[in-house]
Amino acid sequence: MTDKLTVAGKTVLITGAARGIGAAVARRLYAKGANLSLVGIEPDLLTALAAELGPRAAAFPADVTDQLSLDAAVAVTLDRFGNIDVVFANAGIAPPTTTIAAITPSDFEHTLDVNLYGVWRTVKATLPHVIDSGGHMLLIASIYAFLNGALNASYAVSKAGVEQLGRALRVELATTDATAGVAYCGFIDTQMVRTAFSQDSAATLRNALPSFITKPMELDTAGAKIVRGIERRSARVTMPWWVTSGLFARGALSLLDSRLAADTRVRAAINLAAAPGGHSRGQR
């Protein structure tokens, strides 16, 4: 299936919909006439967003780390709207900004539970309905699917896994009318990114990278790119401008590892992150 997808009248389920990228995408899709199932762990924010948008939006609190919770959200979405045509698997968290040696097992594993297994659970719960409707799934990955994940190893691992899940899913859906894609996001101006950048270790590491990589993209611009990718059934949605080149140059980008390892600013960031209290977490 290569025809474009008209979202008007379609039902879109968005995880992590309460704020940031999820909410920005929800607002744009609603304006285009979509029905919206807003899923997340912040019921007050979800309810407020649904009220802001109007009668074609409904809040269904659910935790992507809990399959039964997700299944229930899918069931009530079907009761309310009758079908699920599009899924934007967006829920995610930022791990503590720290080293592999310093991160606790629970923090590392929780990052994967939300960012990778949460996407898998979302796909598992909604896939039969998207196949039935010939719809589209967009899974949110990151530039960390191909950039070095120093001080963010659990996040990078989770996003590399999401990339492979989305790529496999697109091929497996080739015998159906449904499609899937992966969104490769750089730094977007969300609360999660602002919180991360406020930490000394992250700020120090940021100074070691080219400024065009770490300059946050405007949230509304990112939302527009994602909606366009959904409508086009894109295999890849990349943002900001440089990510497409980075994606296809991932082999060459591995050369950055040795440069980062030798950079005194990176070493300073590692020392800051490993110090007591030298990390934070955030939600998309």
Secondary structure as UniProt FT lines:
FT   TURN            8..9
FT   STRAND          11..15
FT   TURN            17..18
FT   HELIX           20..31
FT   TURN            32..33
FT   STRAND          35..40
FT   HELIX           43..53
FT   TURN            55..56
FT   STRAND          57..61
FT   TURN            64..65
FT   HELIX           67..81
FT   STRAND          86..89
FT   STRAND          93..94
FT   TURN            100..102
FT   HELIX           105..115
FT   HELIX           117..133
FT   STRAND          136..140
FT   HELIX           143..145
FT   TURN            150..151
FT   HELIX           153..172
FT   HELIX           173..175
FT   STRAND          179..185
FT   HELIX           191..197
FT   HELIX           200..207
FT   HELIX           211..214
FT   HELIX           219..231
FT   TURN            232..233
FT   STRAND          236..239
FT   TURN            241..242
FT   HELIX           243..248
FT   HELIX           250..253
FT   TURN            254..255
FT   HELIX           256..262
FT   HELIX           264..274
FT   TURN            276..277
FT   STRAND          282..283
//
